[in-house]
Amino acid sequence: MNDPADLLPAIIPPARPGALTPLPDGNLIPALIADAGDQAAWRYIDYFSSNIRNPNTRRAYARACQTFFAWCDERGLSLATIRPYDVATYIETHCLTHSAPDVKQQLAAVRMLFDWLVTGQVVPHNPAAAVRGPKHVVKSGKTPVLDAPEWRKLLDSIPTETVRDLRDRALIATLTYSFARITAALKMKVEDLRPQGAGWQLRLHEKGGKHHTMPCHHALAEMLHAYIAAAGIAEDRKGWLFRTSRPQGN
């Protein structure tokens, strides 16, 4: 059987001496991750080798995480001592030299990695969870893309009186938190919301029969569970997650 390290593509470019630790196959992981022990190192490898399937996203997120941990290493931080304040400071610093979309991608990469480390019980909490990136609203033609506060306002405005309301809120939240394509979300089964450690994970059905598994944000998990309970479909594990409600909307 091949060493699992062989599964990690050579995606991480060299950084300053001492910032990274080599893996058996010649790839590199940040020293902060290696210093946290084998569990953290292998969880880091699994994040990029099995959790992120798109090679372009994998490369971009690998560079973002490498840059962040190198920044933390220069300030004498360890994986266990990184606080929301440190992540916020890093983001504010990058806002001075990088575009808003680039900074938002950096934050997304770090936040998703820490979600992965939390569900793998490597760290107790995600220091990037509460950190907000720069406001950036993209407009194409006459249709604006909502930013985070506007998405939250939209979700909070959806009534929760009926199963249909709870279903619509859960579907919109799934698209918001996972950035999934609508077709991938609509193909989800009840069993695609899965427990993982102390949290939950989502399995999305992508093109070509491929599956993409990712950590599920706690707020999204709450909305999905509220809908599943109200719809009475918890035991129908193989059934569609987002299904047509009865005519009365109950």
C-alpha positions as CSV (number, residue, x, y, z in Angstrom):
1,M,0.0,0.0,0.0
2,N,1.3,3.5,-0.9
3,D,2.2,5.9,1.8
4,P,-0.7,8.4,2.2
5,A,1.8,11.2,1.8
6,D,2.1,10.2,-1.8
7,L,-1.5,11.3,-2.4
8,L,-0.6,14.9,-1.8
9,P,0.1,16.7,-5.0
10,A,3.2,18.9,-5.2
11,I,1.1,22.1,-4.9
12,I,2.9,24.1,-2.3
13,P,5.7,26.4,-3.6
14,P,8.9,26.9,-1.5
15,A,8.8,29.5,1.2
16,R,11.4,31.1,3.5
17,P,13.9,28.6,5.1
18,G,12.6,27.2,8.4
19,A,9.0,28.1,7.7
20,L,8.1,24.7,6.3
21,T,8.9,21.0,7.1
22,P,9.4,18.5,4.3
23,L,7.2,15.4,4.0
24,P,8.5,12.0,2.9
25,D,7.5,12.7,-0.7
26,G,9.3,16.0,-0.9
27,N,6.2,18.2,-0.3
28,L,6.1,20.7,2.4
29,I,3.8,21.6,5.3
30,P,4.0,24.7,7.6
31,A,6.2,24.3,10.7
32,L,3.3,25.3,12.9
33,I,1.4,22.3,11.7
34,A,4.3,19.9,12.0
35,D,5.1,21.2,15.5
36,A,1.5,20.4,16.6
37,G,2.2,16.7,16.1
38,D,1.4,13.8,13.6
39,Q,-2.3,14.1,14.0
40,A,-2.3,17.8,12.9
41,A,0.2,17.0,10.1
42,W,-1.9,14.2,8.6
43,R,-5.1,16.2,9.0
44,Y,-3.5,19.0,7.1
45,I,-2.5,16.6,4.3
46,D,-6.0,15.0,4.2
47,Y,-7.5,18.5,3.8
48,F,-5.7,19.2,0.6
49,S,-5.5,15.6,-0.8
50,S,-9.0,14.4,-0.2
51,N,-11.3,17.4,0.8
52,I,-10.5,19.8,-2.0
53,R,-11.0,18.1,-5.4
54,N,-10.6,21.1,-7.7
55,P,-6.8,21.5,-8.5
56,N,-7.0,25.2,-9.0
57,T,-8.8,25.7,-5.7
58,R,-6.4,23.4,-4.0
59,R,-3.4,25.4,-5.2
60,A,-4.9,28.7,-4.2
61,Y,-5.9,27.5,-0.8
62,A,-2.6,25.8,-0.2
63,R,-0.7,29.1,-0.9
64,A,-3.1,31.0,1.3
65,C,-2.7,28.7,4.2
66,Q,1.0,28.6,3.8
67,T,1.3,32.4,3.7
68,F,-0.9,32.7,6.8
69,F,1.0,30.1,8.9
70,A,4.4,31.6,7.8
71,W,3.0,35.0,9.1
72,C,2.0,33.4,12.4
73,D,5.4,31.6,12.6
74,E,7.2,34.9,12.3
75,R,5.3,36.2,15.3
76,G,6.1,33.3,17.5
77,L,2.6,31.8,17.4
78,S,1.7,28.1,17.6
79,L,-1.3,26.3,16.2
80,A,-2.9,26.3,19.7
81,T,-2.3,29.9,20.5
82,I,-3.7,31.5,17.3
83,R,-6.6,33.8,18.3
84,P,-9.4,35.5,16.4
85,Y,-7.4,38.7,17.0
86,D,-4.4,37.3,15.2
87,V,-6.5,36.2,12.2
88,A,-8.2,39.6,12.1
89,T,-4.8,41.4,12.3
90,Y,-3.5,39.2,9.4
91,I,-6.6,40.1,7.3
92,E,-6.3,43.8,8.1
93,T,-2.6,43.7,7.1
94,H,-3.4,42.0,3.8
95,C,-6.1,44.5,3.0
96,L,-3.3,47.1,2.7
97,T,-1.6,45.3,-0.2
98,H,-4.1,42.9,-1.7
99,S,-7.5,43.3,-3.4
100,A,-10.7,42.6,-1.5
101,P,-11.4,39.3,-3.5
102,D,-7.9,38.1,-2.8
103,V,-8.2,38.8,0.9
104,K,-11.6,37.1,1.1
105,Q,-10.2,34.0,-0.6
106,Q,-7.3,34.0,1.9
107,L,-9.8,34.2,4.8
108,A,-12.0,31.5,3.3
109,A,-9.0,29.1,2.9
110,V,-7.9,29.7,6.5
111,R,-11.4,29.4,7.9
112,M,-12.2,26.2,6.0
113,L,-8.9,24.6,7.1
114,F,-9.6,25.4,10.8
115,D,-13.1,23.9,10.4
116,W,-11.4,20.8,9.1
117,L,-8.9,20.8,12.0
118,V,-11.8,21.3,14.5
119,T,-13.8,18.3,13.1
120,G,-10.6,16.3,13.2
121,Q,-10.2,17.2,16.9
122,V,-6.8,18.8,16.3
123,V,-7.9,22.2,17.7
124,P,-10.9,23.0,20.0
125,H,-12.2,26.0,18.1
126,N,-11.9,27.9,14.8
127,P,-10.2,31.3,15.4
128,A,-11.2,32.5,12.0
129,A,-14.9,31.7,12.4
130,A,-15.9,35.2,13.7
131,V,-13.4,37.2,11.5
132,R,-15.0,39.1,8.7
133,G,-13.3,39.9,5.4
134,P,-13.5,43.2,3.5
135,K,-16.8,44.1,2.0
136,H,-16.9,43.4,-1.7
137,V,-20.0,43.4,-3.8
138,V,-19.6,42.2,-7.4
139,K,-22.1,43.4,-9.9
140,S,-22.7,41.9,-13.3
141,G,-25.2,43.7,-15.4
142,K,-28.1,44.6,-13.1
143,T,-27.9,41.7,-10.7
144,P,-25.8,42.4,-7.6
145,V,-24.2,39.6,-5.5
146,L,-25.1,40.0,-1.8
147,D,-22.3,40.3,0.7
148,A,-22.3,38.5,4.1
149,P,-24.5,40.9,6.2
150,E,-27.0,41.0,3.4
151,W,-27.1,37.2,3.2
152,R,-27.7,37.0,6.9
153,K,-30.5,39.6,6.7
154,L,-32.1,37.5,3.9
155,L,-31.9,34.3,5.9
156,D,-33.3,36.0,9.0
157,S,-36.2,37.4,6.9
158,I,-37.5,34.0,5.8
159,P,-40.4,32.9,8.0
160,T,-40.2,29.6,9.8
161,E,-44.0,28.9,10.2
162,T,-44.2,26.0,7.8
163,V,-42.1,23.1,6.5
164,R,-41.9,24.9,3.2
165,D,-40.5,28.0,4.9
166,L,-37.9,25.9,6.8
167,R,-37.0,24.0,3.6
168,D,-36.5,27.2,1.6
169,R,-34.4,28.7,4.4
170,A,-32.3,25.5,4.7
171,L,-31.7,25.4,0.9
172,I,-30.7,29.1,0.7
173,A,-28.4,28.6,3.7
174,T,-26.8,25.6,2.0
175,L,-26.1,27.6,-1.1
176,T,-24.8,30.5,1.0
177,Y,-22.5,28.6,3.4
178,S,-21.2,25.9,1.0
179,F,-21.1,27.9,-2.3
180,A,-22.6,24.8,-3.9
181,R,-24.2,24.9,-7.3
182,I,-28.0,24.7,-7.1
183,T,-28.0,21.3,-8.9
184,A,-25.5,19.9,-6.4
185,A,-27.6,21.0,-3.5
186,L,-30.8,19.7,-5.0
187,K,-29.2,16.2,-5.5
188,M,-28.5,15.9,-1.8
189,K,-30.0,13.1,0.2
190,V,-30.9,13.2,3.9
191,E,-27.8,11.0,4.6
192,D,-25.6,13.7,3.1
193,L,-25.8,15.6,6.3
194,R,-23.4,13.6,8.4
195,P,-21.9,13.8,11.9
196,Q,-18.2,14.3,12.1
197,G,-16.5,14.6,15.5
198,A,-18.3,17.3,17.5
199,G,-19.7,18.8,14.3
200,W,-21.3,18.0,11.0
201,Q,-20.2,17.7,7.4
202,L,-22.0,18.0,4.0
203,R,-21.6,15.7,1.0
204,L,-22.4,17.5,-2.3
205,H,-23.2,15.6,-5.5
206,E,-21.1,17.2,-8.3
207,K,-20.9,16.6,-12.0
208,G,-19.9,13.2,-13.3
209,G,-21.2,11.4,-10.2
210,K,-18.4,12.9,-8.1
211,H,-18.9,13.7,-4.4
212,H,-17.4,16.7,-2.5
213,T,-17.4,16.5,1.3
214,M,-16.9,19.6,3.4
215,P,-17.4,20.8,7.0
216,C,-20.9,22.1,7.7
217,H,-21.1,25.5,9.5
218,H,-22.9,25.2,12.8
219,A,-25.6,27.8,11.8
220,L,-26.3,25.8,8.6
221,A,-26.5,22.6,10.5
222,E,-29.1,24.1,12.9
223,M,-31.2,25.2,9.9
224,L,-31.0,21.8,8.2
225,H,-31.9,19.9,11.4
226,A,-34.8,22.2,12.0
227,Y,-36.2,21.5,8.5
228,I,-35.5,17.8,8.7
229,A,-37.3,17.5,12.1
230,A,-40.3,19.5,10.9
231,A,-40.6,17.5,7.7
232,G,-40.3,14.2,9.5
233,I,-37.7,12.8,7.1
234,A,-34.9,12.0,9.5
235,E,-35.4,8.3,9.1
236,D,-35.6,8.5,5.3
237,R,-31.9,8.5,4.9
238,K,-31.9,7.6,1.2
239,G,-34.6,10.1,0.3
240,W,-34.1,13.5,-1.2
241,L,-33.2,16.2,1.3
242,F,-34.9,19.1,-0.4
243,R,-38.3,17.7,-1.5
244,T,-41.6,19.1,-2.7
245,S,-43.8,20.0,0.3
246,R,-47.4,19.1,0.5
247,P,-50.0,21.5,-1.1
248,Q,-50.9,23.0,2.3
249,G,-47.2,23.9,2.9
250,N,-47.1,21.9,6.1
